[in-house]
Amino acid sequence: VNDSIRRPPPIIAQLGLTMSHVSKGRFFQCMGAGETKQFTPYGLPRSKPFGHLEECLKLLDMYYRTNQPITYDGPIWSLKDAIVGLEPYENRPPRLMVAGGPGKAMRFAATLADGWMTYLPCCASPEEYAEQVAELKRTAEQAGKDPDELIIMAGLANLISEDESMLDEIANNAAIRWETAAMWPEGNSFRRLLGRDNPLGAEWSYPRDLIPMGIPRELALSIVEQITPDDVRKARFLGTPEQVADQRSEERRVGKECRS
């Protein structure tokens, strides 16, 4: 997933078209609003992230439909005879995806892109995931698009070991317990799965708040102490390959219903 701020849209289009040729048309280009940890430590502003995302998707679509110079005047970017020049591989543009939760990211996925990407289980229960997919398809249909043509991807947070005796050690691992505290889209997601506020803050948001280098070791260790192995098991798919497959059966069922 790339953000749409650190590189201008023509460069992102150039990268996408190049990867499309390298992969012989198999490349998916997934865009997001970016995360604070990719900006603040490097002195880069993260201003109007969703405005950048929306305009970037529009410009990428333009570049993927023509190899002629593009002139465009928008709220963020102004282009005059700007050319990339590379045609899509076998005239098949890269499929554009948007990563993010319900709200603007999902709306852009439905109206300006070819599909949507989310993360499970931290972003949604199976039931919530089904509701989100239904909303995504409704929005696409209202925009005059075929909802059944949308691509829906899920990144799955798996902790897998073929050795069942290792599972307790994995759930107790300090780095994994830290990750279980830190990697949430917003505070309500943590409360929904674990039944209390995140020790990093009631409204903690990983994209907005996490700058790993800015968190003192002592604070990180104190957060780890507040995350139990049971929390890890609830917040991640943990088990042997067979056990994780069983844990994900509900998501697969929802996925089949969404496709049908």
C-alpha positions as CSV (number, residue, x, y, z in Angstrom):
1,V,0.0,0.0,0.0
2,N,1.4,3.4,-1.0
3,D,0.3,6.8,0.3
4,S,-0.6,9.5,-2.1
5,I,1.3,12.4,-0.6
6,R,5.1,11.6,-0.7
7,R,5.1,11.0,-4.4
8,P,3.2,13.1,-7.0
9,P,0.6,11.2,-9.0
10,P,2.6,11.0,-12.3
11,I,5.4,9.3,-10.5
12,I,3.0,6.9,-8.8
13,A,1.4,6.2,-12.3
14,Q,4.9,5.6,-13.7
15,L,5.7,3.1,-10.9
16,G,2.3,1.3,-11.3
17,L,2.7,1.0,-15.1
18,T,6.3,-0.2,-14.7
19,M,5.2,-2.9,-12.2
20,S,2.4,-3.9,-14.4
21,H,4.9,-4.7,-17.2
22,V,7.3,-6.4,-14.8
23,S,4.5,-8.6,-13.4
24,K,2.9,-9.2,-16.8
25,G,-0.3,-7.6,-15.8
26,R,-0.6,-9.1,-12.3
27,F,0.1,-6.0,-10.3
28,F,-2.5,-4.5,-8.0
29,Q,-1.9,-0.8,-7.1
30,C,-3.2,-0.2,-3.6
31,M,-3.4,3.4,-2.2
32,G,-4.0,4.8,1.2
33,A,-4.1,8.0,3.2
34,G,-0.7,7.4,4.8
35,E,0.4,7.1,8.4
36,T,2.0,9.6,10.7
37,K,5.1,7.4,11.2
38,Q,5.9,7.8,7.5
39,F,5.9,11.6,7.7
40,T,6.6,13.3,11.1
41,P,10.0,11.7,11.7
42,Y,11.2,12.8,8.3
43,G,9.9,16.4,8.5
44,L,7.2,15.8,6.0
45,P,3.7,17.3,6.4
46,R,0.7,15.0,6.3
47,S,-1.9,17.6,5.2
48,K,-5.2,16.8,3.6
49,P,-4.4,13.1,3.3
50,F,-7.8,12.1,2.0
51,G,-7.9,15.1,-0.4
52,H,-4.6,13.8,-1.8
53,L,-5.9,10.3,-2.0
54,E,-9.0,11.3,-3.9
55,E,-7.2,13.4,-6.4
56,C,-4.4,10.9,-6.9
57,L,-7.0,8.2,-7.7
58,K,-8.6,10.4,-10.3
59,L,-5.2,11.2,-11.9
60,L,-4.1,7.6,-11.9
61,D,-7.2,6.6,-13.7
62,M,-6.5,9.3,-16.3
63,Y,-2.9,8.2,-16.8
64,Y,-4.0,4.6,-17.1
65,R,-6.5,5.4,-19.9
66,T,-4.0,7.3,-22.1
67,N,-0.3,7.7,-22.8
68,Q,-0.9,11.2,-24.1
69,P,0.0,14.4,-22.1
70,I,-2.5,15.3,-19.4
71,T,-3.6,18.8,-18.4
72,Y,-5.5,19.0,-15.1
73,D,-6.3,21.7,-12.6
74,G,-7.5,20.5,-9.3
75,P,-7.6,21.6,-5.6
76,I,-4.1,20.1,-5.0
77,W,-2.4,19.3,-8.3
78,S,-2.2,21.4,-11.4
79,L,-0.6,19.6,-14.5
80,K,0.0,21.0,-17.9
81,D,0.9,18.6,-20.7
82,A,2.3,16.2,-18.1
83,I,3.3,12.9,-19.7
84,V,4.2,9.4,-18.4
85,G,4.2,7.8,-21.8
86,L,4.2,4.1,-20.9
87,E,1.1,2.2,-22.0
88,P,-0.5,-0.5,-19.8
89,Y,0.7,-4.0,-20.2
90,E,-1.4,-5.6,-23.0
91,N,-3.8,-2.6,-22.7
92,R,-4.8,-3.8,-19.2
93,P,-4.2,-1.0,-16.6
94,P,-3.2,-1.9,-13.1
95,R,-6.2,-2.5,-10.9
96,L,-6.6,0.3,-8.4
97,M,-7.4,-0.5,-4.8
98,V,-8.0,1.6,-1.7
99,A,-6.9,0.5,1.8
100,G,-8.8,1.9,4.8
101,G,-11.8,1.6,7.0
102,P,-15.4,2.7,6.5
103,G,-15.8,6.4,5.6
104,K,-13.9,8.2,2.9
105,A,-11.5,5.4,2.0
106,M,-14.3,3.0,1.4
107,R,-16.3,5.6,-0.6
108,F,-13.3,6.2,-2.8
109,A,-12.8,2.5,-3.2
110,A,-16.4,2.1,-4.4
111,T,-16.5,5.2,-6.7
112,L,-13.0,5.9,-7.9
113,A,-11.2,2.5,-7.8
114,D,-11.5,-1.2,-8.6
115,G,-11.7,-2.4,-5.1
116,W,-11.1,-2.1,-1.4
117,M,-8.7,-3.6,1.2
118,T,-9.2,-4.0,4.9
119,Y,-7.5,-5.7,7.8
120,L,-8.9,-8.5,9.9
121,P,-9.7,-9.2,12.7
122,C,-8.7,-5.8,14.1
123,C,-10.9,-3.7,11.8
124,A,-14.1,-5.7,11.9
125,S,-15.8,-8.8,13.2
126,P,-17.2,-11.2,10.5
127,E,-20.6,-9.6,10.9
128,E,-19.2,-6.0,10.7
129,Y,-17.1,-7.1,7.7
130,A,-20.3,-8.3,5.9
131,E,-22.0,-5.0,6.6
132,Q,-19.0,-3.0,5.3
133,V,-18.9,-5.0,2.1
134,A,-22.7,-4.6,1.6
135,E,-22.2,-0.8,2.1
136,L,-19.3,-0.8,-0.3
137,K,-21.4,-2.5,-3.0
138,R,-24.4,-0.2,-2.4
139,T,-22.1,2.9,-2.8
140,A,-20.6,1.5,-6.1
141,E,-24.1,0.8,-7.5
142,Q,-25.3,4.3,-6.6
143,A,-22.3,5.6,-8.5
144,G,-23.3,3.6,-11.6
145,K,-20.7,0.9,-11.2
146,D,-21.2,-2.9,-11.3
147,P,-20.7,-3.8,-7.6
148,D,-19.9,-7.4,-8.5
149,E,-16.9,-6.2,-10.4
150,L,-15.3,-4.8,-7.2
151,I,-12.2,-6.6,-5.9
152,I,-12.3,-7.1,-2.1
153,M,-9.0,-7.9,-0.3
154,A,-8.4,-8.6,3.4
155,G,-5.0,-8.5,5.1
156,L,-5.2,-11.1,7.9
157,A,-3.2,-10.8,11.1
158,N,-2.0,-14.4,11.6
159,L,0.4,-15.9,14.2
160,I,1.0,-19.5,13.0
161,S,3.2,-22.3,14.2
162,E,3.2,-25.9,13.1
163,D,4.4,-26.8,16.6
164,E,1.4,-26.4,18.9
165,S,3.7,-26.3,22.0
166,M,5.0,-23.0,20.7
167,L,1.6,-21.2,20.7
168,D,1.7,-20.1,24.4
169,E,5.2,-18.8,23.9
170,I,4.1,-16.8,20.9
171,A,1.1,-15.3,22.8
172,N,3.5,-14.4,25.7
173,N,6.1,-12.8,23.4
174,A,6.7,-9.1,24.4
175,A,7.1,-7.9,20.8
176,I,3.8,-9.5,19.8
177,R,2.0,-8.2,22.9
178,W,3.3,-4.7,22.0
179,E,2.0,-5.1,18.4
180,T,-1.3,-6.2,19.8
181,A,-1.6,-2.9,21.7
182,A,-0.3,-0.7,18.9
183,M,-1.9,-1.9,15.7
184,W,-5.5,-0.7,15.8
185,P,-7.2,1.6,13.4
186,E,-9.0,3.5,16.2
187,G,-10.0,3.1,19.8
188,N,-13.4,1.5,19.3
189,S,-11.8,-1.4,17.5
190,F,-9.7,-2.3,20.6
191,R,-12.8,-1.9,22.9
192,R,-14.9,-4.0,20.6
193,L,-12.6,-7.0,20.6
194,L,-11.0,-6.7,24.1
195,G,-13.7,-5.1,26.1
196,R,-11.7,-2.1,27.5
197,D,-9.8,0.9,26.5
198,N,-6.4,0.6,24.8
199,P,-3.6,1.3,27.4
200,L,-2.0,3.5,24.8
201,G,-5.1,5.7,25.0
202,A,-8.9,5.4,24.7
203,E,-8.9,6.8,21.2
204,W,-5.6,5.5,20.1
205,S,-5.3,5.3,16.3
206,Y,-2.3,3.5,14.8
207,P,-2.2,5.5,11.5
208,R,-2.6,8.8,13.3
209,D,-0.7,8.3,16.6
210,L,2.1,5.7,16.2
211,I,5.6,7.0,15.9
212,P,7.6,4.0,17.2
213,M,10.9,6.0,17.8
214,G,9.0,8.5,20.0
215,I,7.9,5.9,22.5
216,P,10.4,5.4,25.4
217,R,11.3,1.8,26.1
218,E,10.0,2.0,29.6
219,L,6.6,3.1,28.4
220,A,6.5,0.4,25.8
221,L,7.3,-2.2,28.4
222,S,4.6,-0.9,30.7
223,I,2.1,-1.2,27.8
224,V,3.2,-4.8,27.2
225,E,2.5,-5.7,30.8
226,Q,-1.1,-4.6,30.3
227,I,-1.7,-6.9,27.3
228,T,-2.3,-10.5,28.2
229,P,-1.8,-13.6,26.1
230,D,-5.6,-14.0,26.0
231,D,-5.7,-10.5,24.4
232,V,-3.3,-11.7,21.7
233,R,-5.5,-14.7,21.0
234,K,-8.6,-12.5,20.7
235,A,-6.9,-9.9,18.5
236,R,-5.0,-12.1,16.1
237,F,-5.6,-15.5,14.4
238,L,-3.2,-17.6,16.5
239,G,-2.7,-21.3,16.2
240,T,-1.4,-24.2,14.0
241,P,-2.3,-23.9,10.3
242,E,-5.3,-26.1,10.8
243,Q,-6.5,-24.1,13.8
244,V,-6.1,-20.7,12.0
245,A,-8.0,-22.1,9.1
246,D,-10.8,-23.0,11.4
247,Q,-10.7,-19.5,13.1
248,R,-11.0,-17.9,9.7
249,S,-13.9,-20.0,8.5
250,E,-16.4,-17.3,9.4
251,E,-14.5,-14.7,7.3
252,R,-14.5,-17.2,4.4
253,R,-18.2,-17.8,4.8
254,V,-18.8,-14.0,4.8
255,G,-16.6,-13.7,1.8
256,K,-18.5,-16.3,-0.2
257,E,-21.8,-14.6,0.7
258,C,-20.4,-11.3,-0.3
259,R,-19.3,-12.7,-3.7
260,S,-22.7,-14.3,-4.3
